[in-house]
Every structure is written in structure tokens, then in C-alpha cells.
Amino acid sequence: MLEWLSVAQRIQYEQYNYFDVTGCHSGKRYRIRHGMGTNIYELDDRGRALTGWCFVPEGYLVAGDVMLAQKIALETDERGALALANNFSLR
């Protein structure tokens, strides 16, 4: 996974165990935390989490592979990924 992250994303991940991506259709920011589910947070303009999203690829994958698939999905087919995702409240 680390090889697919930008320099900024890699620094974020190494420091905080998450990295931010930008959705290709909306331009919204999403934070992908280390994990394999319920680990994506849609952020507001100040970087505060608004809502959560959960979608994972099929199969038994390690966290890094799941996170990479989530990153690629949001950056290349945000609408398709969110259409399949489960939305969850952060409260």
C-alpha cells in the first residue's frame, strides 16, 4: 500500500495511522484510517469528520490491501464506491 500513497499521504499514515484522499467526482475529502471496515470518514472544510462510510473489496485481505482498494475506489469511481457503501453515524 505504501508504494501507492503520495508523499503527503505516506507522511500522514506514518504519523497518524490514516491518510486523506479526494473524491474524484465531488472533490470531497475522505480520511481512510487503518482498518478493514467502518474506517472511512467524510471530512468537512476544517477536517472534522461528518459521516462514516464502509465498503470493502471481496475476499480475505489484509488491512493495507483493503485501504488501498478504498483509496483507488474513491479517487477513480467515488460515486460507484459510495453507491455500494454503508453509511454510519459518528455519534
ZAGUSE-691973 format. One line per field, with one value per residue (C-alpha): residue number from 1; z, x, y; residue in three letters. Coordinates in Angstrom, 1 decimal. Each point is the difference from the previous one (the first is absolute). Example, Ala and Ser with C-alpha at 12.3 -4.5 7.8 and 13.67 -1.06 7.14 Angstrom:
REM ZAGUSE-691973
seq: [1/2] .
zz: [7.8/-0.7] .
xx: [12.3/1.4] .
yy: [-4.5/3.4] .
type: [ALA/SER] .
***
This chain:
REM ZAGUSE-691973
seq: [1/2/3/4/5/6/7/8/9/10/11/12/13/14/15/16/17/18/19/20/21/22/23/24/25/26/27/28/29/30/31/32/33/34/35/36/37/38/39/40/41/42/43/44/45/46/47/48/49/50/51/52/53/54/55/56/57/58/59/60/61/62/63/64/65/66/67/68/69/70/71/72/73/74/75/76/77/78/79/80/81/82/83/84/85/86/87/88/89/90/91] .
zz: [0.0/0.9/-3.5/-1.3/2.4/-0.8/2.1/2.0/0.5/1.1/2.5/1.4/0.2/1.7/2.6/0.6/-1.4/-2.6/-3.2/-1.9/-3.6/-2.2/-1.7/-3.8/-0.6/2.9/1.1/3.6/2.3/1.7/2.7/-0.2/3.4/0.4/0.0/-2.1/0.5/1.4/-0.5/-2.5/1.2/-2.2/1.1/0.1/-1.1/3.4/0.0/2.4/-0.6/-1.2/-0.7/-0.4/-3.0/-0.1/-3.2/-0.4/-2.9/-0.2/1.4/3.0/-0.2/2.5/1.1/-2.3/-3.1/1.2/0.5/-3.4/-1.7/1.9/-1.1/-3.6/0.0/1.4/-2.3/-3.2/0.6/3.0/-1.0/-0.6/3.3/2.0/-1.7/1.4/3.3/3.4/1.6/3.8/2.6/2.0/3.0] .
xx: [0.0/2.7/1.4/-3.4/-0.2/1.1/2.8/-2.6/-2.2/3.0/1.1/-3.6/-0.2/3.3/-0.8/-3.7/-0.9/-2.4/0.2/-2.3/-1.2/-2.1/-3.1/0.2/-3.5/-0.9/3.4/-0.9/2.8/-0.2/2.2/0.9/1.1/2.0/-2.5/-2.2/-3.5/-1.8/3.3/-0.9/-1.1/-1.3/1.5/-1.2/2.0/1.7/1.0/-2.7/-1.8/-3.6/-1.0/1.4/0.1/0.7/0.8/2.5/1.2/-1.0/2.3/2.2/2.5/2.4/-0.8/2.5/-1.6/-3.5/1.2/1.7/-3.2/-2.0/2.5/-0.2/-3.8/-0.5/2.6/-1.2/-3.7/-1.3/-3.7/0.2/1.8/-2.4/-3.0/1.1/1.2/-1.8/-0.3/0.4/-0.4/2.9/-2.1] .
yy: [0.0/2.5/0.0/1.2/3.0/3.5/1.4/2.0/-3.0/-2.1/2.6/0.1/-3.7/-0.4/2.7/-0.6/-3.4/1.6/1.9/2.3/-0.4/2.2/-1.4/0.2/1.2/2.3/1.2/-1.0/-1.1/-3.4/-1.3/-3.7/-1.3/-3.2/-2.9/-2.2/1.5/3.0/1.9/2.7/3.5/2.7/3.3/3.6/3.0/0.1/-3.6/-1.1/-3.3/0.4/-3.6/-3.4/-2.4/-3.7/-1.9/-2.8/-2.1/-3.7/-2.6/-0.4/2.8/1.7/3.5/1.6/-1.6/1.0/3.6/0.1/-1.2/2.7/2.7/-1.1/-0.2/3.5/1.5/-1.6/-0.9/1.9/-0.3/-3.7/-0.7/2.1/-1.6/-3.4/1.4/-0.1/3.4/0.2/2.7/1.2/0.9] .
type: [MET/LEU/GLU/TRP/LEU/SER/VAL/ALA/GLN/ARG/ILE/GLN/TYR/GLU/GLN/TYR/ASN/TYR/PHE/ASP/VAL/THR/GLY/CYS/HIS/SER/GLY/LYS/ARG/TYR/ARG/ILE/ARG/HIS/GLY/MET/GLY/THR/ASN/ILE/TYR/GLU/LEU/ASP/ASP/ARG/GLY/ARG/ALA/LEU/THR/GLY/TRP/CYS/PHE/VAL/PRO/GLU/GLY/TYR/LEU/VAL/ALA/GLY/ASP/VAL/MET/LEU/ALA/GLN/LYS/ILE/ALA/LEU/GLU/THR/ASP/GLU/ARG/GLY/ALA/LEU/ALA/LEU/ALA/ASN/ASN/PHE/SER/LEU/ARG] .
***
